[in-house]
């Protein structure tokens, strides 16, 4: 970098020349020289400020978002009949703390490529409701290139797109809900830097392959009938049963279902050709015999679990009531035998003197 500064000679010319009665021409020369150097300083400082600002703007300017996929990853994709350019699906499971990347194969179906451990997420099982509740979202989301964040403060990231159409229909609020690096979360899914680096690169290559988006499915847990039955008392049960339909479709077909929102609920593979009114009536959806059979079996399992839960709750309430009754009975007996049976009975005070005792009768 070129440095601009005043020399000792320059200062002497500026201060001494007028005292010697120098000519106007000489003074003009000295002044011009001075302003030339001042201009150089101003330009240098301006360039330094611009460069500093750019350096702050291009955080992550180490090109981390363009690091090629490792050859081992490319080989693993090819061995399963896929490639980096093929479409992908991401599935997230809160309770199991895992993120899955699925890739489309030459068969047209998707196959699990890799599972990544989630380092951290915040909140409990259940959807996000409002800004600041520190809750990580659940549901179906569509990720486009505009939601990718190569210059994230958390190494790399992509935005989940929360709130989506379903969330907005329910008046839910929140912003910047990401899948990112690092290992701390306030409503996001933190994957560590190494984890998000590979996931980000897989998404980037999928976009380069001509795919306009990829689907992210976020669940509280693996949506089996038994897992759902264990949560039968949850206030989120209806919501979970709704997103379970999309989960089941993917499990059965190994292809991501199309989703939309109507009647304030998710609908999967709708027969309509255009976007639906989130608050309007739902059209028919594509029927799947295997899905219907599975859902009937799962509904029966869930109904049995609910009935068993209600029986247990009734039995526990009856046992508690009997215990309280028995405890009250023995407490009363204890008071009676300890002389405290009439402890709560106030003595009658007549205000009259007690009668004199009668002398004992003589014995014959």
Secondary structure as UniProt FT lines:
FT   HELIX           8..16
FT   HELIX           17..20
FT   HELIX           24..57
FT   TURN            58..63
FT   HELIX           64..66
FT   HELIX           71..79
FT   TURN            80..81
FT   TURN            84..85
FT   STRAND          88..93
FT   TURN            94..97
FT   STRAND          98..104
FT   TURN            106..107
FT   STRAND          110..117
FT   STRAND          120..121
FT   TURN            131..132
FT   STRAND          139..144
FT   HELIX           145..147
FT   STRAND          148..149
FT   TURN            150..151
FT   TURN            153..154
FT   STRAND          157..159
FT   HELIX           165..169
FT   TURN            170..171
FT   STRAND          178..180
FT   STRAND          189..190
FT   HELIX           193..208
FT   TURN            209..210
FT   STRAND          213..219
FT   HELIX           225..230
FT   TURN            231..233
FT   TURN            235..236
FT   HELIX           237..253
FT   STRAND          259..262
FT   TURN            263..264
FT   STRAND          265..268
FT   TURN            278..279
FT   HELIX           289..335
FT   HELIX           336..340
FT   TURN            341..344
//
